[in-house]
Amino acid sequence: MVTKLDHLAFSVAHLMEIWQRLEERGTRLKIIALNLDTSTPTGNLMLNLLGSVAELEREIIRSSPPIMFALVSIDASGEPLRGYSSSP
């Protein structure tokens, strides 16, 4: 049992390796936050899809230029948060 998919594995390959080891032991994987159970064909499909999306998200974050983080770091008044600059 796992609370979140991204806490279980760092890549789809790693996720599949963990999943295969569990399957070999006759164990099924449940991810609480997603209400996902790999004991069903739909659960297996969703595990693959969500694992791929999680890996893509990590890669996008890792490759984003620092300015993207500054743009995200603007408060409701439109002012940059402390530690960020609005100039490039």
C-alpha positions in Angstrom: 0.0 0.0 0.0 1.3 3.4 -1.0 -0.1 6.9 -0.4 1.2 8.6 -3.6 2.6 7.2 -6.8 5.5 9.6 -7.0 6.7 8.5 -3.6 7.1 4.9 -4.8 9.3 5.2 -7.9 11.5 7.8 -9.8 10.8 6.6 -13.3 8.5 4.3 -15.3 11.2 1.7 -15.5 11.7 1.8 -11.7 7.9 1.6 -11.2 7.7 -1.4 -13.5 10.6 -3.1 -11.7 8.9 -2.7 -8.3 5.5 -3.8 -9.7 7.1 -6.9 -11.2 8.7 -7.8 -7.9 5.4 -7.4 -6.2 3.6 -9.5 -8.8 6.2 -12.3 -8.4 5.3 -12.5 -4.7 1.6 -12.5 -5.4 1.1 -9.0 -4.0 -1.0 -6.3 -5.5 -0.4 -2.6 -5.3 -2.8 -0.1 -4.0 -2.3 3.6 -4.2 -4.6 5.3 -1.7 -4.6 8.9 -3.0 -5.6 7.7 -6.5 -8.0 4.9 -5.4 -5.9 2.7 -7.7 -5.8 -1.1 -7.3 -3.6 -3.1 -9.6 -5.7 -6.2 -9.1 -7.9 -5.1 -12.0 -7.1 -4.6 -15.7 -8.2 -0.9 -15.3 -5.9 -0.5 -12.4 -2.9 -1.9 -14.4 -3.6 0.5 -17.2 -4.0 3.5 -14.9 -0.7 2.6 -13.1 1.1 2.7 -16.5 -0.5 5.9 -17.6 -0.1 7.8 -14.3 3.5 6.6 -13.9 4.3 8.0 -17.4 2.6 11.3 -16.5 4.5 11.6 -13.2 7.8 10.9 -15.0 7.0 13.6 -17.6 6.1 16.1 -14.9 9.5 15.5 -13.2 11.3 15.9 -16.4 9.5 19.2 -17.2 10.3 20.6 -13.8 13.9 19.5 -14.0 14.3 21.2 -17.5 12.4 24.4 -16.7 14.5 27.6 -16.8 14.6 29.5 -13.5 12.4 32.3 -14.9 9.5 29.9 -14.9 9.8 29.5 -11.1 9.9 33.3 -10.7 6.7 33.7 -12.8 5.0 31.1 -10.6 6.2 32.9 -7.5 4.0 36.1 -7.7 1.5 36.7 -5.0 -2.1 37.8 -5.4 -1.1 41.5 -5.5 1.1 40.9 -8.5 4.3 41.5 -6.5 7.1 38.9 -6.6 7.5 36.9 -3.4 10.4 37.6 -1.2 13.6 36.2 -2.8 12.3 36.6 -6.3 12.9 39.4 -8.8 10.5 40.5 -11.5 13.4 41.5 -13.8 15.0 38.8 -15.9 
